Amino acid sequence: MSELHPLDDYHSDGKRKVRKAVRKILTRPVLKTVLKATVWGEENVEGLEGAYVVVGNHSSHLDAPMVFSLLPEHMTENLATGAAADYFYRKKGIAKLTSVFFNTYPIERKGKTVGAHVGRAAGMTSRLLRDGIPILIFPEGTRSRDGQMGIFKPGAAAIALKIGVPIVPLAMSGGHEAMPVGRVLPPLNHPEVELFIGEPMHGQPDDTPEVFIARVRHQIEMMLEQKTANPDPSLS
């Protein structure tokens, strides 16, 4: 087996500053120019530090850029997300570019590992969380084709339970309408998008990954339905 993918870059002050500059100078101004974006619930994550898993619904290619550019800086400065090793890590240039924008780490897809990457990306999500790096996961696995939230796979909940870190539910509204599957750019009418940051959720002693992720999905569903980061369970 090859050496495991190193974690040094995810703790590098220099690379953190580069990502911050790119977001400040490029991605955040661009998003705020083409979208009317509002973030709700920042008070729910005040003081949140260390490792956790941000779990969001996924309906547009805008989702990851919005997360990394619009969420509070204390969340995004270390936040990382997985990218397919066989595609994004085949060439150093592409790997560095995705790292600058999304602080990516390689994920091996079944049957898709190639060359030097075989085995290097093993367990990266767990390794990063144990190293104090928060992770972004879209548990639907792919974008919604019709804007409706799909089934959440239990992997994010399983790893949160295993390592003992909270899940931060993130509900995103308007992304599908702004840039659905098949559209390259948002329209010029500044479509409205909203991001609702929920309170961190912790696994319960009797939770299975399926039960925990179902609770997370229900919380996101309530935030979208009630248009608030702090939904009333009695209204669900």
DRENPA-3360 file (N, C-alpha, C; in nm, 2 decimals, always signed):
BEGIN
1 = MSELHPLD = +0.08/-0.12/+0.00/+0.00/+0.00/+0.00/+0.09/+0.12/+0.00 ~ +0.05/+0.23/-0.07/+0.12/+0.35/-0.08/+0.11/+0.42/+0.06 ~ +0.20/+0.52/+0.08/+0.18/+0.61/+0.20/+0.05/+0.68/+0.20 ~ -0.01/+0.70/+0.32/-0.14/+0.76/+0.32/-0.12/+0.91/+0.28 ~ -0.23/+0.97/+0.23/-0.23/+1.11/+0.19/-0.20/+1.19/+0.31 ~ -0.10/+1.28/+0.30/-0.07/+1.36/+0.42/-0.17/+1.46/+0.46 ~ -0.17/+1.50/+0.59/-0.27/+1.59/+0.65/-0.21/+1.73/+0.67 ~ -0.09/+1.75/+0.64/-0.02/+1.87/+0.67/-0.09/+1.99/+0.61;
9 = DYHSDGKR = -0.14/+1.98/+0.48/-0.20/+2.09/+0.41/-0.32/+2.14/+0.48 ~ -0.39/+2.06/+0.55/-0.52/+2.10/+0.62/-0.50/+2.17/+0.75 ~ -0.37/+2.18/+0.79/-0.33/+2.26/+0.91/-0.24/+2.38/+0.87 ~ -0.21/+2.40/+0.74/-0.12/+2.50/+0.70/-0.18/+2.64/+0.71 ~ -0.11/+2.73/+0.78/-0.16/+2.87/+0.79/-0.15/+2.93/+0.66 ~ -0.04/+2.90/+0.58/-0.02/+2.96/+0.45/-0.13/+2.93/+0.36 ~ -0.17/+2.80/+0.35/-0.28/+2.76/+0.26/-0.41/+2.81/+0.31 ~ -0.43/+2.82/+0.44/-0.55/+2.88/+0.49/-0.57/+3.02/+0.45;
17 = KVRKAVRK = -0.46/+3.10/+0.45/-0.46/+3.24/+0.41/-0.49/+3.25/+0.26 ~ -0.44/+3.16/+0.18/-0.46/+3.16/+0.04/-0.61/+3.14/+0.01 ~ -0.67/+3.04/+0.08/-0.81/+3.01/+0.06/-0.90/+3.13/+0.10 ~ -0.86/+3.19/+0.21/-0.93/+3.31/+0.26/-0.93/+3.42/+0.16 ~ -0.81/+3.44/+0.10/-0.80/+3.55/+0.01/-0.88/+3.53/-0.12 ~ -0.87/+3.40/-0.17/-0.95/+3.37/-0.29/-1.10/+3.39/-0.26 ~ -1.15/+3.35/-0.15/-1.29/+3.37/-0.12/-1.33/+3.51/-0.10 ~ -1.24/+3.59/-0.04/-1.27/+3.73/-0.02/-1.26/+3.81/-0.15;
25 = ILTRPVLK = -1.16/+3.78/-0.23/-1.14/+3.86/-0.35/-1.23/+3.81/-0.47 ~ -1.25/+3.68/-0.48/-1.31/+3.62/-0.59/-1.45/+3.56/-0.57 ~ -1.45/+3.45/-0.50/-1.58/+3.37/-0.49/-1.69/+3.44/-0.42 ~ -1.66/+3.50/-0.31/-1.77/+3.57/-0.24/-1.83/+3.69/-0.31 ~ -1.74/+3.78/-0.37/-1.80/+3.89/-0.45/-1.88/+3.84/-0.57 ~ -1.83/+3.73/-0.64/-1.90/+3.68/-0.76/-2.03/+3.63/-0.72 ~ -2.04/+3.55/-0.61/-2.17/+3.49/-0.57/-2.27/+3.60/-0.53 ~ -2.22/+3.70/-0.46/-2.30/+3.81/-0.41/-2.35/+3.90/-0.53;
33 = TVLKATVW = -2.27/+3.90/-0.64/-2.31/+3.97/-0.76/-2.42/+3.90/-0.84 ~ -2.41/+3.77/-0.85/-2.51/+3.70/-0.93/-2.63/+3.65/-0.85 ~ -2.62/+3.64/-0.71/-2.72/+3.59/-0.63/-2.76/+3.69/-0.52 ~ -2.89/+3.68/-0.48/-2.93/+3.75/-0.36/-2.93/+3.65/-0.25 ~ -2.82/+3.64/-0.17/-2.80/+3.54/-0.08/-2.81/+3.59/+0.07 ~ -2.88/+3.51/+0.15/-2.89/+3.54/+0.29/-2.86/+3.41/+0.37 ~ -2.78/+3.43/+0.48/-2.74/+3.32/+0.57/-2.81/+3.35/+0.70 ~ -2.88/+3.25/+0.75/-2.95/+3.25/+0.88/-2.89/+3.15/+0.97;
41 = GEENVEGL = -2.90/+3.18/+1.10/-2.86/+3.08/+1.20/-2.72/+3.09/+1.25 ~ -2.65/+3.19/+1.22/-2.50/+3.20/+1.26/-2.49/+3.19/+1.41 ~ -2.59/+3.23/+1.48/-2.59/+3.22/+1.63/-2.58/+3.08/+1.68 ~ -2.63/+2.99/+1.59/-2.64/+2.85/+1.63/-2.50/+2.78/+1.64 ~ -2.40/+2.84/+1.57/-2.27/+2.79/+1.57/-2.16/+2.88/+1.63 ~ -2.21/+2.98/+1.70/-2.11/+3.06/+1.77/-2.03/+2.98/+1.87 ~ -1.90/+2.99/+1.86/-1.81/+2.92/+1.95/-1.79/+2.77/+1.91 ~ -1.84/+2.73/+1.80/-1.82/+2.59/+1.75/-1.68/+2.58/+1.70;
49 = EGAYVVVG = -1.61/+2.49/+1.76/-1.47/+2.47/+1.72/-1.44/+2.32/+1.69 ~ -1.32/+2.29/+1.64/-1.28/+2.16/+1.62/-1.35/+2.08/+1.51 ~ -1.36/+1.95/+1.53/-1.42/+1.87/+1.42/-1.57/+1.86/+1.44 ~ -1.64/+1.86/+1.32/-1.78/+1.83/+1.32/-1.81/+1.80/+1.17 ~ -1.93/+1.76/+1.14/-1.97/+1.73/+1.00/-2.09/+1.82/+0.96 ~ -2.06/+1.90/+0.86/-2.17/+1.98/+0.81/-2.25/+1.89/+0.70 ~ -2.37/+1.87/+0.73/-2.46/+1.79/+0.64/-2.56/+1.88/+0.57 ~ -2.56/+1.89/+0.44/-2.66/+1.97/+0.37/-2.73/+1.90/+0.26;
57 = NHSSHLDA = -2.84/+1.95/+0.22/-2.92/+1.90/+0.10/-2.84/+1.95/-0.02 ~ -2.86/+1.88/-0.13/-2.78/+1.91/-0.25/-2.87/+1.91/-0.38 ~ -2.88/+2.03/-0.43/-2.97/+2.05/-0.55/-2.91/+2.13/-0.66 ~ -2.78/+2.17/-0.65/-2.72/+2.26/-0.75/-2.57/+2.26/-0.74 ~ -2.50/+2.29/-0.85/-2.36/+2.31/-0.85/-2.32/+2.43/-0.77 ~ -2.42/+2.51/-0.73/-2.39/+2.63/-0.65/-2.37/+2.59/-0.50 ~ -2.41/+2.47/-0.46/-2.41/+2.44/-0.32/-2.28/+2.45/-0.26 ~ -2.18/+2.38/-0.31/-2.04/+2.38/-0.25/-1.98/+2.52/-0.25;
65 = PMVFSLLP = -1.99/+2.60/-0.36/-1.94/+2.74/-0.36/-2.01/+2.82/-0.26 ~ -2.14/+2.80/-0.24/-2.21/+2.88/-0.14/-2.17/+2.85/+0.00 ~ -2.15/+2.72/+0.03/-2.11/+2.68/+0.16/-1.97/+2.74/+0.19 ~ -1.88/+2.72/+0.11/-1.74/+2.77/+0.13/-1.72/+2.92/+0.13 ~ -1.81/+2.99/+0.06/-1.80/+3.13/+0.05/-1.89/+3.21/+0.14 ~ -2.00/+3.16/+0.18/-2.10/+3.24/+0.25/-2.12/+3.20/+0.40 ~ -2.08/+3.08/+0.44/-2.09/+3.05/+0.58/-1.99/+3.13/+0.66 ~ -2.01/+3.14/+0.79/-1.92/+3.22/+0.88/-1.77/+3.17/+0.86;
73 = EHMTENLA = -1.69/+3.27/+0.87/-1.54/+3.24/+0.84/-1.49/+3.14/+0.94 ~ -1.53/+3.14/+1.06/-1.47/+3.04/+1.15/-1.51/+2.90/+1.12 ~ -1.62/+2.88/+1.04/-1.65/+2.75/+0.99/-1.57/+2.71/+0.86 ~ -1.55/+2.81/+0.77/-1.50/+2.77/+0.64/-1.35/+2.77/+0.64 ~ -1.28/+2.83/+0.74/-1.13/+2.84/+0.73/-1.06/+2.71/+0.73 ~ -1.13/+2.61/+0.79/-1.07/+2.47/+0.80/-1.15/+2.37/+0.73 ~ -1.28/+2.40/+0.70/-1.37/+2.31/+0.64/-1.32/+2.24/+0.52 ~ -1.33/+2.11/+0.51/-1.28/+2.03/+0.39/-1.39/+1.95/+0.34;
81 = TGAAADYF = -1.38/+1.90/+0.22/-1.48/+1.82/+0.16/-1.41/+1.72/+0.06 ~ -1.47/+1.60/+0.04/-1.41/+1.50/-0.04/-1.43/+1.52/-0.19 ~ -1.33/+1.48/-0.27/-1.33/+1.48/-0.41/-1.28/+1.35/-0.47 ~ -1.33/+1.30/-0.57/-1.29/+1.17/-0.63/-1.15/+1.17/-0.66 ~ -1.07/+1.08/-0.60/-0.93/+1.07/-0.63/-0.90/+1.04/-0.77 ~ -0.99/+0.95/-0.84/-0.96/+0.91/-0.97/-0.98/+1.02/-1.08 ~ -1.05/+1.13/-1.03/-1.08/+1.24/-1.13/-1.00/+1.37/-1.09 ~ -1.02/+1.41/-0.96/-0.96/+1.54/-0.92/-0.82/+1.53/-0.88;
89 = YRKKGIAK = -0.77/+1.41/-0.85/-0.63/+1.40/-0.81/-0.54/+1.33/-0.91 ~ -0.58/+1.31/-1.03/-0.50/+1.25/-1.13/-0.39/+1.35/-1.18 ~ -0.42/+1.48/-1.18/-0.33/+1.58/-1.22/-0.31/+1.68/-1.11 ~ -0.18/+1.72/-1.08/-0.15/+1.81/-0.97/-0.22/+1.94/-0.99 ~ -0.23/+1.99/-1.11/-0.29/+2.12/-1.13/-0.44/+2.13/-1.09 ~ -0.51/+2.02/-1.13/-0.65/+2.02/-1.09/-0.67/+2.00/-0.94 ~ -0.58/+1.92/-0.88/-0.59/+1.89/-0.74/-0.56/+2.02/-0.66 ~ -0.47/+2.10/-0.71/-0.43/+2.22/-0.64/-0.55/+2.33/-0.65;
97 = LTSVFFNT = -0.61/+2.33/-0.77/-0.72/+2.42/-0.79/-0.84/+2.39/-0.71 ~ -0.88/+2.27/-0.70/-0.99/+2.23/-0.62/-0.96/+2.25/-0.47 ~ -0.83/+2.23/-0.43/-0.79/+2.25/-0.30/-0.81/+2.40/-0.26 ~ -0.77/+2.49/-0.35/-0.78/+2.63/-0.32/-0.92/+2.68/-0.30 ~ -1.01/+2.62/-0.38/-1.15/+2.67/-0.37/-1.23/+2.59/-0.26 ~ -1.20/+2.46/-0.25/-1.29/+2.38/-0.16/-1.21/+2.30/-0.05 ~ -1.08/+2.32/-0.04/-1.00/+2.25/+0.06/-1.03/+2.10/+0.05 ~ -1.02/+2.04/-0.06/-1.06/+1.91/-0.09/-0.96/+1.80/-0.04;
105 = YPIERKGK = -1.01/+1.68/-0.02/-0.92/+1.57/+0.01/-0.97/+1.45/-0.07 ~ -0.88/+1.36/-0.11/-0.92/+1.25/-0.20/-1.01/+1.15/-0.14 ~ -1.11/+1.11/-0.22/-1.19/+1.00/-0.18/-1.18/+0.89/-0.29 ~ -1.16/+0.77/-0.25/-1.15/+0.66/-0.34/-1.29/+0.60/-0.37 ~ -1.33/+0.61/-0.50/-1.46/+0.55/-0.54/-1.43/+0.40/-0.57 ~ -1.53/+0.32/-0.54/-1.51/+0.17/-0.56/-1.48/+0.14/-0.70 ~ -1.38/+0.07/-0.73/-1.34/+0.03/-0.86/-1.28/+0.14/-0.95 ~ -1.25/+0.26/-0.88/-1.21/+0.37/-0.96/-1.07/+0.42/-0.93;
113 = TVGAHVGR = -1.00/+0.35/-0.83/-0.87/+0.40/-0.79/-0.77/+0.38/-0.91 ~ -0.67/+0.47/-0.91/-0.58/+0.47/-1.03/-0.44/+0.49/-0.97 ~ -0.34/+0.41/-1.03/-0.20/+0.44/-1.01/-0.16/+0.46/-0.87 ~ -0.09/+0.57/-0.85/-0.03/+0.60/-0.72/-0.13/+0.63/-0.61 ~ -0.26/+0.66/-0.65/-0.36/+0.69/-0.56/-0.42/+0.57/-0.49 ~ -0.39/+0.45/-0.53/-0.45/+0.34/-0.47/-0.41/+0.33/-0.33 ~ -0.50/+0.33/-0.23/-0.47/+0.32/-0.09/-0.43/+0.44/-0.02 ~ -0.39/+0.55/-0.09/-0.34/+0.67/-0.03/-0.46/+0.74/+0.04;
121 = AAGMTSRL = -0.57/+0.73/-0.02/-0.69/+0.81/+0.03/-0.77/+0.74/+0.13 ~ -0.72/+0.62/+0.17/-0.80/+0.54/+0.27/-0.83/+0.61/+0.40 ~ -0.96/+0.61/+0.43/-1.00/+0.66/+0.56/-0.97/+0.81/+0.58 ~ -0.97/+0.89/+0.47/-0.93/+1.03/+0.49/-1.04/+1.11/+0.57 ~ -1.17/+1.08/+0.56/-1.27/+1.15/+0.63/-1.24/+1.13/+0.78 ~ -1.23/+1.01/+0.82/-1.20/+0.98/+0.96/-1.07/+1.04/+1.01 ~ -0.97/+1.03/+0.93/-0.84/+1.08/+0.97/-0.85/+1.24/+1.00 ~ -0.92/+1.30/+0.91/-0.93/+1.45/+0.92/-1.01/+1.49/+1.04;
129 = LRDGIPIL = -1.12/+1.42/+1.06/-1.20/+1.45/+1.18/-1.13/+1.43/+1.31 ~ -1.06/+1.32/+1.31/-0.98/+1.29/+1.43/-0.87/+1.39/+1.45 ~ -0.83/+1.46/+1.34/-0.72/+1.56/+1.35/-0.78/+1.70/+1.37 ~ -0.91/+1.71/+1.40/-0.98/+1.83/+1.43/-1.03/+1.91/+1.31 ~ -1.03/+1.85/+1.19/-1.08/+1.92/+1.07/-1.23/+1.90/+1.05 ~ -1.31/+2.00/+1.04/-1.45/+1.98/+1.00/-1.47/+1.94/+0.86 ~ -1.57/+1.87/+0.83/-1.60/+1.81/+0.70/-1.74/+1.84/+0.65 ~ -1.75/+1.87/+0.52/-1.88/+1.89/+0.45/-1.91/+1.77/+0.38;
137 = IFPEGTRS = -2.04/+1.72/+0.40/-2.09/+1.60/+0.33/-2.23/+1.63/+0.28 ~ -2.25/+1.59/+0.15/-2.39/+1.59/+0.09/-2.44/+1.45/+0.09 ~ -2.51/+1.41/+0.19/-2.55/+1.26/+0.20/-2.64/+1.21/+0.09 ~ -2.70/+1.29/+0.01/-2.78/+1.24/-0.10/-2.69/+1.18/-0.21 ~ -2.56/+1.22/-0.20/-2.46/+1.16/-0.30/-2.46/+1.22/-0.43 ~ -2.56/+1.29/-0.47/-2.57/+1.36/-0.60/-2.67/+1.47/-0.60 ~ -2.67/+1.56/-0.69/-2.77/+1.66/-0.70/-2.91/+1.61/-0.73 ~ -3.00/+1.68/-0.66/-3.14/+1.65/-0.70/-3.17/+1.70/-0.84;
145 = RDGQMGIF = -3.24/+1.62/-0.91/-3.28/+1.66/-1.05/-3.40/+1.74/-1.06 ~ -3.49/+1.74/-0.95/-3.61/+1.81/-0.95/-3.62/+1.91/-0.84 ~ -3.52/+1.93/-0.76/-3.52/+2.02/-0.65/-3.57/+1.96/-0.52 ~ -3.63/+1.84/-0.53/-3.68/+1.77/-0.41/-3.57/+1.70/-0.33 ~ -3.57/+1.70/-0.20/-3.46/+1.64/-0.13/-3.48/+1.49/-0.14 ~ -3.36/+1.42/-0.16/-3.36/+1.28/-0.18/-3.33/+1.20/-0.05 ~ -3.31/+1.08/-0.07/-3.27/+0.99/+0.05/-3.13/+1.03/+0.10 ~ -3.11/+1.03/+0.23/-2.98/+1.06/+0.29/-2.92/+0.92/+0.32;
153 = KPGAAAIA = -2.80/+0.90/+0.26/-2.72/+0.78/+0.29/-2.67/+0.80/+0.44 ~ -2.65/+0.69/+0.51/-2.61/+0.70/+0.65/-2.47/+0.72/+0.68 ~ -2.38/+0.73/+0.58/-2.24/+0.73/+0.60/-2.19/+0.85/+0.69 ~ -2.25/+0.97/+0.67/-2.21/+1.09/+0.75/-2.25/+1.06/+0.89 ~ -2.36/+1.01/+0.92/-2.40/+0.98/+1.06/-2.32/+0.87/+1.12 ~ -2.28/+0.77/+1.04/-2.20/+0.66/+1.09/-2.07/+0.71/+1.14 ~ -2.00/+0.80/+1.06/-1.87/+0.84/+1.10/-1.88/+0.94/+1.21 ~ -1.99/+1.02/+1.22/-2.01/+1.11/+1.33/-2.02/+1.04/+1.46;
161 = LKIGVPIV = -2.10/+0.93/+1.46/-2.12/+0.84/+1.58/-1.99/+0.77/+1.62 ~ -1.92/+0.73/+1.52/-1.80/+0.65/+1.55/-1.69/+0.74/+1.61 ~ -1.68/+0.86/+1.56/-1.57/+0.95/+1.62/-1.62/+1.04/+1.73 ~ -1.75/+1.05/+1.74/-1.81/+1.13/+1.85/-1.81/+1.28/+1.83 ~ -1.84/+1.32/+1.70/-1.85/+1.46/+1.67/-1.99/+1.49/+1.63 ~ -2.03/+1.62/+1.65/-2.17/+1.66/+1.61/-2.19/+1.68/+1.46 ~ -2.31/+1.67/+1.42/-2.35/+1.71/+1.28/-2.42/+1.85/+1.29 ~ -2.37/+1.93/+1.20/-2.44/+2.06/+1.18/-2.53/+2.06/+1.06;
169 = PLAMSGGH = -2.66/+2.06/+1.08/-2.75/+2.05/+0.97/-2.76/+2.18/+0.89 ~ -2.75/+2.18/+0.76/-2.75/+2.29/+0.67/-2.86/+2.28/+0.57 ~ -2.95/+2.37/+0.57/-3.06/+2.37/+0.47/-3.04/+2.48/+0.37 ~ -3.04/+2.44/+0.24/-3.01/+2.54/+0.14/-3.13/+2.55/+0.04 ~ -3.18/+2.67/+0.03/-3.30/+2.69/-0.05/-3.27/+2.79/-0.17 ~ -3.33/+2.75/-0.28/-3.31/+2.84/-0.40/-3.20/+2.80/-0.50 ~ -3.12/+2.71/-0.45/-3.01/+2.68/-0.54/-3.05/+2.61/-0.67 ~ -3.15/+2.52/-0.66/-3.20/+2.45/-0.77/-3.27/+2.54/-0.87;
177 = EAMPVGRV = -3.34/+2.64/-0.82/-3.41/+2.73/-0.91/-3.31/+2.83/-0.98 ~ -3.20/+2.86/-0.90/-3.10/+2.95/-0.96/-3.01/+2.88/-1.06 ~ -2.98/+2.75/-1.04/-2.89/+2.68/-1.14/-2.92/+2.53/-1.13 ~ -3.03/+2.49/-1.19/-3.06/+2.35/-1.19/-2.97/+2.26/-1.28 ~ -2.98/+2.13/-1.27/-2.90/+2.05/-1.35/-2.92/+2.08/-1.50 ~ -2.80/+2.10/-1.57/-2.81/+2.14/-1.71/-2.78/+2.28/-1.74 ~ -2.79/+2.36/-1.63/-2.76/+2.51/-1.65/-2.62/+2.54/-1.61 ~ -2.55/+2.62/-1.69/-2.41/+2.65/-1.67/-2.39/+2.76/-1.57;
185 = LPPLNHPE = -2.48/+2.87/-1.58/-2.47/+2.99/-1.50/-2.60/+3.03/-1.45 ~ -2.61/+3.09/-1.34/-2.74/+3.14/-1.29/-2.80/+3.25/-1.38 ~ -2.93/+3.28/-1.38/-2.98/+3.38/-1.46/-2.94/+3.52/-1.41 ~ -2.97/+3.62/-1.49/-2.92/+3.76/-1.46/-3.01/+3.84/-1.36 ~ -3.11/+3.77/-1.31/-3.21/+3.84/-1.23/-3.19/+3.83/-1.08 ~ -3.06/+3.80/-1.04/-3.03/+3.78/-0.90/-3.12/+3.69/-0.82 ~ -3.13/+3.57/-0.86/-3.22/+3.48/-0.79/-3.18/+3.47/-0.64 ~ -3.29/+3.45/-0.56/-3.27/+3.45/-0.41/-3.24/+3.31/-0.36;
193 = VELFIGEP = -3.13/+3.30/-0.28/-3.10/+3.18/-0.22/-3.08/+3.20/-0.07 ~ -3.11/+3.10/+0.01/-3.10/+3.12/+0.16/-3.03/+2.99/+0.21 ~ -2.95/+3.02/+0.31/-2.88/+2.91/+0.38/-2.92/+2.92/+0.53 ~ -2.97/+2.81/+0.58/-3.01/+2.80/+0.72/-2.92/+2.71/+0.80 ~ -2.84/+2.76/+0.89/-2.75/+2.68/+0.97/-2.82/+2.64/+1.10 ~ -2.84/+2.51/+1.12/-2.91/+2.46/+1.24/-2.82/+2.44/+1.35 ~ -2.88/+2.41/+1.47/-2.80/+2.38/+1.59/-2.73/+2.25/+1.57 ~ -2.60/+2.24/+1.62/-2.53/+2.11/+1.61/-2.61/+2.00/+1.68;
201 = MHGQPDDT = -2.62/+1.88/+1.61/-2.69/+1.77/+1.66/-2.59/+1.66/+1.70 ~ -2.62/+1.60/+1.82/-2.53/+1.49/+1.87/-2.60/+1.36/+1.86 ~ -2.53/+1.25/+1.83/-2.58/+1.12/+1.84/-2.63/+1.08/+1.97 ~ -2.73/+1.00/+1.98/-2.78/+0.95/+2.11/-2.73/+0.81/+2.13 ~ -2.72/+0.77/+2.26/-2.66/+0.63/+2.29/-2.72/+0.52/+2.21 ~ -2.85/+0.52/+2.18/-2.91/+0.41/+2.11/-2.92/+0.44/+1.96 ~ -2.87/+0.55/+1.91/-2.88/+0.58/+1.77/-2.80/+0.48/+1.68 ~ -2.87/+0.44/+1.57/-2.80/+0.37/+1.46/-2.77/+0.48/+1.36;
209 = PEVFIARV = -2.67/+0.46/+1.27/-2.65/+0.57/+1.17/-2.78/+0.60/+1.09 ~ -2.87/+0.50/+1.07/-2.99/+0.53/+0.99/-3.08/+0.62/+1.07 ~ -3.09/+0.59/+1.20/-3.18/+0.67/+1.29/-3.13/+0.82/+1.30 ~ -3.00/+0.83/+1.32/-2.94/+0.96/+1.34/-2.95/+1.04/+1.21 ~ -2.92/+0.99/+1.09/-2.93/+1.06/+0.97/-3.07/+1.10/+0.94 ~ -3.17/+1.01/+0.98/-3.31/+1.04/+0.96/-3.35/+1.17/+1.04 ~ -3.30/+1.18/+1.16/-3.32/+1.30/+1.24/-3.26/+1.42/+1.18 ~ -3.14/+1.41/+1.13/-3.08/+1.52/+1.06/-3.16/+1.56/+0.94;
217 = RHQIEMML = -3.20/+1.47/+0.86/-3.28/+1.50/+0.74/-3.41/+1.57/+0.78 ~ -3.47/+1.52/+0.88/-3.60/+1.58/+0.92/-3.58/+1.73/+0.97 ~ -3.47/+1.75/+1.04/-3.43/+1.89/+1.08/-3.42/+1.98/+0.96 ~ -3.34/+1.93/+0.86/-3.32/+2.01/+0.74/-3.46/+2.03/+0.67 ~ -3.54/+1.93/+0.66/-3.67/+1.94/+0.60/-3.75/+2.05/+0.67 ~ -3.75/+2.05/+0.80/-3.83/+2.15/+0.88/-3.77/+2.29/+0.85 ~ -3.64/+2.30/+0.85/-3.58/+2.44/+0.82/-3.63/+2.49/+0.68 ~ -3.63/+2.40/+0.59/-3.67/+2.44/+0.45/-3.82/+2.48/+0.45;
225 = EQKTANPD = -3.90/+2.40/+0.52/-4.05/+2.42/+0.52/-4.08/+2.55/+0.59 ~ -4.02/+2.57/+0.71/-4.05/+2.68/+0.79/-3.97/+2.81/+0.76 ~ -3.87/+2.79/+0.68/-3.78/+2.91/+0.64/-3.72/+2.97/+0.76 ~ -3.66/+2.89/+0.85/-3.59/+2.93/+0.96/-3.48/+2.84/+1.00 ~ -3.38/+2.89/+1.07/-3.27/+2.80/+1.12/-3.31/+2.74/+1.25 ~ -3.42/+2.78/+1.31/-3.46/+2.72/+1.44/-3.61/+2.69/+1.43 ~ -3.64/+2.58/+1.36/-3.78/+2.54/+1.33/-3.85/+2.49/+1.46 ~ -3.98/+2.50/+1.46/-4.07/+2.46/+1.57/-4.11/+2.31/+1.54;
233 = PSLS = -4.06/+2.21/+1.62/-4.10/+2.07/+1.59/-4.25/+2.05/+1.59 ~ -4.32/+2.13/+1.67/-4.47/+2.11/+1.68/-4.54/+2.14/+1.55 ~ -4.47/+2.21/+1.46/-4.53/+2.25/+1.33/-4.50/+2.15/+1.22 ~ -4.42/+2.05/+1.25/-4.38/+1.95/+1.15/-4.49/+1.85/+1.12;
% end
